[in-house]
Amino acid sequence: MPNRLGTQTSPYLQQHADNPVDWQPWDAAALALAREQDKPILLSIGYSACHWCHVMAHESFEDPEVAAEMNRLFVNIKVDREERPDLDQIYQTAHALLTQRSGGWPLTLFLMPDGTPFFGGTYFPKHGRHGMAGFLDLLPRIAAAYRGKRGEIAQQNAALLEAFSRTLPAPGAGHELKRAPLAAAVAEFAQLFDEVHGGIGRAPKFPHAFELAFCLRRHALDGSEQGLAIPRLTLVKMAEGGIYDHLGGGFCRYSVDDQWNIPHFEKMLYDNAALIALYSDAWLVTKQSLFEKAVRGTAQWVMREMQSRGQANEGGYYSSLDADSEHEEGKYYVWTPEQVKSLLAAEEYRVVEPHYGLDGPPNFENEFWHLQVMKPLDVVAQRLAIPLAECESRLERARTKLLAARERRVRPGRDEKVLTSWNAMMVRGMARAARIFDRPEWLASARRSLDFIRNTLWRNGRLLATYKDGTAHLNAYLDDYAFLVDALIELMQAEFRAADLEFARALADVMLDQFEDRAAGGFFFVSHDHEQLIHRAKPGHDNATPSGNGIAAFALQRLGHLVGERRYLAAAERTLELFYPALERQPGGCVSLATALDEYLAPPQTVILRGDPENIARWQRVLVRTYRPATLVVGLARDTKGLPVVLDKAPAAGGAATAWVCRGATCLPPVTDLDALERLLSSN
């Protein structure tokens, strides 16, 4: 008989609906069942694109013997960490406190019926091996401890809850906010930088897109040489390496080696959202064609494979693609030279073979080839004695044929839930890329996602966190609101609509009303009226996605300057004061807060353009050619109504474009010549 997961919106939970385990979703009924039966809770947290989650499911959760023990001894709860990041944050922290080890997924914790954990781990094999405890052996031992060691568990639980309270930042007495953490963060990254292969840290290598973006910002604002060297080399090596999908576009989650050769093959929406924006900005600085190609390939992948279409009210971006197909990681993506040769014309294969390393040894499991750039195309063209343009044409024809053949394979699973926060990140990335490369179809894609969020996930003045198959639900989190305000500010620079500004203000007001800690400063991850859990986190460090507090402070400051709202600026200042000690201690772990600190100490300049739409658009296309990370450019048609006083500048007669350069409420005299405006911006 199916368990309770079959009716859930999460594809990850639905994958376990036919397990012999009597899984429950996390809800009041499941928690009540644990209390009524006086059973401990076995909590399993994962996500649909997680390889080791699938391994543990095949070994244990699909096994009748293991399932029988789980059902006999525990109330079993399955959680999708992407739908319930509040639970994932709490229990990852609990795992670290209990085991003194880093966590990950699958996360396996054993809880008292009130939700307090007393034992945990990550992946467990069915039977013990390589020093790991066997899951089947562990289950009765945990249940026996629950029955026989209540007193010890109660003492441990009290200590754990006390430790949780110490994870909250302590309110201080008026810290003086200084610039020192900004340079310290870049210096920290320079210490970790791989000067040969690029990247921050060693294998497994993650993109660290927000850290690289921070470095690029420091280069533009301070002239930091390291600020350019770190992202430039890293982005080249990633775009040429196997972490990038050279046929279909898009980046995988991380590389298992230092050289970016072989990735963990899952593709996450949030990674690609950040990388689209970063590669676009890096192209502005360097004009390297490789970066433009990476943006174009990733944007095409997003629209082709990751955006819902065909239904009247859809347009949201999906969450992820699995690493596995046919129960094998990477099988969808890898080739043999014989397979490739059979699909291409001889002249095409002569380009592809050296370019993607098919003339070398296999790089995946000693049997297959995962495509990566091994010889630059200009070298290949020289060796073949053909023009570079002809070489590029042959490669493009070959890529088209190989992608078409690959799409006939069994595809990796796609998690088709639409998450508000991750969609907001992609709206920002696509809008930024659209503005830089003048691609209206990318902007239209971003608009479709935003319209979907506003029409489907914004109800009665509050956001919902997730949507799938006609159901939108779950109280939204800080990240949903903060990331969406940030996205709207980017979108308004690509194409201003008064409704977007109104939406941004409404979201900001909810953040202040429902998430801000007015006494101590900062924002809680969950709202004041959220389900009561064993801990209420206030995260400041960046993880796979940036800190909600960092983005909240950054976006509220920008919105506050745009509309002249002191409440937003004051809330951002209180947040920075609360987290400043953490910024001083670990600047590299808090780059979103560091970016907000930068704009607190030196408020961004806002360029307000008024005039006829075609004149404004022409000026915007020129201004966006230069990377100015601390400048906002807002183009307002002369007939735009209902603007806040800060933006409501009188347009010139006849529709000619006029610009005002402002910091806060202070504006320089209007400028009516584009060259003069460029000189003014370059001097600031």
Long-range contacts (C-beta under 8 A, 24 or more apart in sequence): 5-78, 9-83, 9-417, 9-466, 9-467, 9-468, 9-469, 9-471, 9-473, 10-48, 10-80, 10-82, 10-83, 10-417, 10-466, 10-468, 11-48, 11-413, 11-415, 11-416, 11-417, 11-468, 12-46, 12-47, 12-48, 12-53, 12-78, 12-80, 12-82, 12-415, 13-78, 13-80, 15-48, 15-57, 16-57, 16-61, 16-78, 19-57, 19-61, 19-62, 19-67, 20-61, 20-62, 20-63, 20-64, 20-67, 20-68, 20-71, 21-61, 21-66, 21-67, 21-70, 21-71, 21-76, 22-67, 22-70, 22-71, 22-76, 23-76, 23-77, 23-78, 24-75, 24-76, 24-77, 24-78, 25-77, 25-78, 25-79, 26-77, 26-79, 26-84, 26-87, 30-75, 30-77, 31-113, 31-115, 33-75, 34-75, 34-111, 34-113, 35-113, 35-114, 37-75, 38-113, 39-73, 39-74, 39-75, 39-113, 39-146, 40-73, 40-74, 40-75, 40-110, 40-111, 40-112, 40-113, 40-118, 40-142, 40-143, 40-146, 41-74, 41-75, 41-76, 41-77, 41-110, 41-111, 41-112, 41-113, 41-115, 42-70, 42-74, 42-75, 42-76, 42-77, 42-108, 42-109, 42-110, 42-139, 43-77, 43-79, 43-91, 43-107, 43-108, 43-109, 43-110, 43-111, 43-117, 44-76, 44-77, 44-78, 44-79, 44-106, 44-107, 44-108, 45-79, 45-80, 45-81, 45-84, 45-87, 45-88, 45-91, 45-105, 45-106, 45-107, 45-109, 46-78, 46-79, 46-80, 46-81, 46-105, 46-106, 46-107, 47-80, 47-81, 47-82, 47-105, 47-320, 47-415, 48-80, 48-319, 48-320, 48-322, 48-413, 48-415, 49-253, 49-266, 49-267, 49-268, 49-319, 49-320, 49-321, 49-322, 49-323, 49-413, 49-415, 50-105, 50-106, 50-266, 51-264, 51-266, 51-323, 51-324, 51-329, 52-104, 52-105, 52-106, 52-122, 52-123, 53-105, 53-106, 54-322, 54-324, 54-327, 55-123, 56-106, 56-108, 56-123, 56-124, 56-125, 56-135, 58-327, 59-125, 59-126, 59-135, 60-124, 60-125, 60-126, 60-135, 60-136, 63-126, 65-136, 66-126, 66-135, 66-136, 66-139, 69-136, 69-139, 69-140, 70-139, 73-139, 73-140, 73-142, 73-143, 74-110, 74-139, 74-143, 75-113, 81-105, 81-107, 82-319, 82-320, 82-415, 82-417, 82-419, 82-422, 82-466, 83-417, 83-419, 83-465, 83-466, 83-474, 84-474, 85-477, 85-479, 85-525, 86-477, 86-525, 86-526, 86-530, 86-533, 86-537, 87-533, 89-525, 89-537, 89-539, 90-164, 90-533, 90-534, 90-535, 90-537, 91-117, 91-120, 93-164, 93-167, 93-535, 93-537, 94-120, 94-160, 94-164, 95-120, 95-121, 95-122, 97-160, 97-163, 97-164, 98-160, 110-142, 110-146, 112-146, 112-153, 112-157, 114-534, 115-533, 115-534, 116-157, 116-160, 116-161, 116-534, 117-160, 118-145, 118-146, 118-153, 118-156, 118-157, 119-145, 161-534, 161-535, 164-534, 164-535, 165-535, 167-535, 167-537, 168-537, 168-538, 169-520, 169-522, 169-538, 169-540, 169-578, 169-579, 169-581, 169-582, 170-581, 171-519, 171-520, 171-521, 171-578, 172-577, 172-578, 172-580, 172-581, 174-577, 175-577, 175-580, 175-581, 177-576, 177-577, 177-580, 177-597, 177-600, 177-601, 178-601, 179-597, 179-598, 179-601, 180-584, 181-580, 181-583, 181-584, 181-587, 181-590, 181-594, 181-597, 182-218, 182-222, 182-587, 182-594, 182-597, 182-598, 183-218, 183-222, 183-224, 184-584, 184-587, 184-588, 185-211, 185-214, 185-587, 185-588, 185-590, 185-591, 185-594, 186-214, 186-215, 186-218, 186-224, 186-226, 186-227, 186-230, 187-226, 188-587, 188-588, 189-215, 189-226, 189-230, 189-588, 190-226, 190-230, 192-588, 193-226, 193-229, 193-230, 194-258, 195-233, 197-237, 197-258, 197-259, 197-260, 198-230, 198-233, 198-234, 198-235, 198-236, 198-237, 198-238, 198-260, 199-234, 199-237, 199-238, 199-255, 199-258, 199-260, 200-230, 200-234, 202-258, 203-255, 203-256, 203-257, 203-258, 204-254, 204-255, 204-256, 204-264, 205-243, 205-254, 205-255, 205-257, 205-258, 205-260, 206-253, 206-254, 206-544, 207-234, 207-238, 207-243, 207-251, 207-254, 207-271, 207-274, 207-275, 208-234, 209-271, 209-274, 209-275, 209-277, 209-278, 210-274, 210-542, 210-546, 210-591, 210-592, 211-542, 211-588, 211-591, 212-278, 213-274, 213-277, 213-278, 213-281, 213-591, 214-591, 214-594, 214-595, 216-278, 216-281, 216-282, 216-285, 216-627, 216-629, 217-595, 217-598, 217-629, 217-630, 219-285, 220-285, 220-627, 220-628, 220-629, 221-598, 221-629, 221-630, 228-285, 231-278, 231-282, 232-282, 232-286, 232-288, 235-278, 235-279, 235-282, 235-291, 235-294, 236-288, 236-290, 239-279, 239-290, 239-291, 239-293, 239-294, 240-290, 240-372, 240-373, 241-372, 241-373, 242-363, 242-370, 242-371, 242-372, 244-294, 244-297, 244-372, 245-297, 245-301, 245-333, 246-356, 246-371, 246-372, 246-373, 246-399, 247-371, 247-399, 247-402, 247-403, 247-406, 248-297, 248-301, 248-305, 248-403, 248-406, 249-296, 249-297, 249-298, 249-299, 249-300, 249-301, 250-297, 250-298, 250-301, 250-302, 250-305, 251-275, 251-298, 252-323, 260-372, 261-363, 261-370, 261-372, 262-330, 262-363, 262-364, 262-370, 264-323, 264-329, 265-323, 265-324, 265-329, 265-330, 265-332, 265-333, 265-412, 266-320, 266-321, 266-322, 266-323, 266-412, 267-320, 267-321, 268-319, 268-320, 268-544, 269-302, 269-306, 269-317, 269-318, 269-319, 269-320, 269-419, 269-422, 269-423, 269-425, 269-426, 270-422, 270-425, 270-426, 270-544, 270-545, 271-544, 272-298, 272-301, 272-302, 272-306, 272-426, 272-429, 273-422, 273-425, 273-426, 273-428, 273-429, 273-430, 274-425, 274-429, 275-429, 276-302, 276-426, 276-429, 276-430, 276-432, 276-433, 277-428, 277-429, 277-432, 277-433, 280-429, 280-432, 280-433, 280-436, 280-437, 281-432, 281-436, 281-627, 281-629, 283-436, 284-436, 284-624, 284-625, 284-626, 284-627, 285-627, 292-437, 295-433, 295-437, 296-437, 299-430, 299-433, 299-439, 299-442, 299-445, 302-426, 302-430, 302-445, 303-441, 303-442, 303-445, 305-414, 306-414, 307-445, 307-448, 307-449, 308-416, 308-418, 308-452, 313-452, 313-455, 313-456, 314-452, 315-448, 315-449, 315-451, 315-452, 316-418, 316-423, 316-449, 316-452, 316-453, 316-456, 316-467, 317-418, 317-422, 317-423, 317-426, 317-449, 318-414, 318-415, 318-416, 318-417, 318-418, 319-415, 319-416, 319-417, 319-418, 319-419, 319-422, 320-414, 320-415, 321-412, 321-413, 321-414, 321-415, 322-412, 322-413, 322-414, 322-415, 323-412, 324-412, 324-413, 325-409, 325-410, 325-411, 325-412, 325-413, 326-410, 330-364, 330-368, 330-370, 331-409, 331-410, 332-406, 332-409, 332-410, 332-411, 332-412, 333-370, 333-371, 333-406, 334-364, 334-368, 334-369, 334-370, 335-368, 335-369, 335-370, 335-371, 335-402, 336-367, 336-368, 336-369, 337-369, 340-402, 343-401, 343-402, 343-405, 344-398, 344-401, 344-402, 345-397, 347-394, 348-394, 348-395, 348-397, 348-398, 348-401, 349-398, 350-384, 350-394, 351-377, 351-380, 351-384, 351-391, 351-394, 351-395, 351-398, 352-394, 352-395, 352-398, 352-402, 354-379, 354-380, 354-383, 355-380, 355-395, 416-468, 417-466, 417-467, 417-468, 418-452, 418-457, 418-466, 418-467, 418-468, 419-465, 419-466, 420-453, 420-457, 420-463, 420-464, 420-465, 420-466, 420-476, 420-480, 420-483, 420-484, 421-465, 421-477, 421-479, 421-480, 421-483, 421-484, 421-545, 422-545, 423-449, 423-452, 423-453, 424-453, 424-480, 424-483, 424-484, 424-486, 424-487, 425-483, 425-487, 425-545, 427-484, 427-487, 427-490, 427-491, 428-483, 428-486, 428-487, 428-490, 428-491, 431-487, 431-490, 431-491, 431-493, 431-494, 432-490, 432-494, 434-494, 435-490, 435-493, 435-494, 435-620, 435-624, 436-624, 438-621, 443-494, 443-495, 446-487, 446-491, 446-494, 447-491, 447-495, 450-487, 450-488, 450-491, 450-500, 453-484, 454-503, 458-503, 461-506, 461-510, 462-510, 462-514, 463-507, 463-510, 475-526, 475-527, 475-529, 475-530, 475-531, 476-527, 477-525, 477-526, 477-548, 478-511, 478-515, 478-523, 478-524, 478-525, 478-526, 478-548, 478-549, 478-552, 479-525, 479-545, 479-548, 479-551, 481-507, 481-508, 481-510, 481-511, 481-515, 481-552, 482-511, 482-523, 482-548, 482-549, 482-551, 482-552, 482-555, 483-545, 483-548, 483-551, 485-511, 485-552, 485-555, 485-556, 485-559, 486-551, 486-554, 486-555, 486-558, 489-555, 489-558, 489-559, 489-562, 489-632, 492-634, 493-632, 493-633, 493-634, 493-635, 496-634, 496-635, 496-636, 496-637, 496-640, 498-640, 498-641, 498-642, 498-643, 501-562, 501-563, 501-644, 504-559, 505-559, 505-563, 505-565, 508-555, 508-556, 508-559, 508-565, 508-568, 511-552, 511-556, 511-571, 512-567, 512-568, 512-571, 515-552, 516-571, 516-574, 520-578, 521-574, 521-575, 521-577, 521-578, 522-549, 522-574, 522-575, 522-578, 522-579, 523-548, 523-549, 523-552, 523-575, 540-578, 540-579, 540-582, 540-590, 540-593, 541-582, 541-586, 541-589, 541-590, 542-589, 542-590, 542-591, 542-592, 546-591, 546-592, 547-590, 547-592, 547-593, 549-575, 549-579, 549-592, 549-593, 550-579, 550-590, 550-591, 550-592, 550-593, 550-594, 550-595, 550-596, 551-592, 553-593, 553-596, 553-600, 554-592, 554-595, 554-596, 554-599, 557-596, 557-599, 557-600, 557-603, 557-604, 558-599, 558-604, 558-632, 561-603, 561-604, 561-606, 561-646, 561-663, 561-664, 562-606, 562-632, 562-634, 562-644, 562-646, 562-647, 563-644, 563-646, 563-647, 564-644, 564-645, 564-646, 564-665, 572-596, 572-600, 573-600, 576-600, 598-630, 599-630, 602-630, 603-663, 603-664, 604-630, 604-631, 604-632, 604-663, 605-630, 605-631, 605-632, 605-661, 605-662, 605-663, 605-681, 605-684, 606-631, 606-632, 606-633, 606-634, 606-661, 606-662, 606-663, 607-631, 607-632, 607-633, 607-634, 607-659, 607-660, 607-661, 607-662, 607-677, 607-681, 608-634, 608-636, 608-647, 608-649, 608-659, 608-660, 608-662, 608-667, 609-633, 609-634, 609-635, 609-636, 609-657, 609-658, 609-659, 610-636, 610-637, 610-638, 610-649, 610-650, 610-651, 610-652, 610-657, 610-658, 611-637, 611-638, 611-651, 611-652, 611-655, 611-656, 611-657, 611-658, 612-637, 612-638, 612-655, 612-656, 612-657, 613-637, 615-655, 615-656, 615-657, 616-657, 618-657, 619-657, 619-659, 619-674, 619-677, 622-674, 622-678, 623-677, 623-678, 623-681, 626-678, 626-681, 626-682, 628-681, 631-681
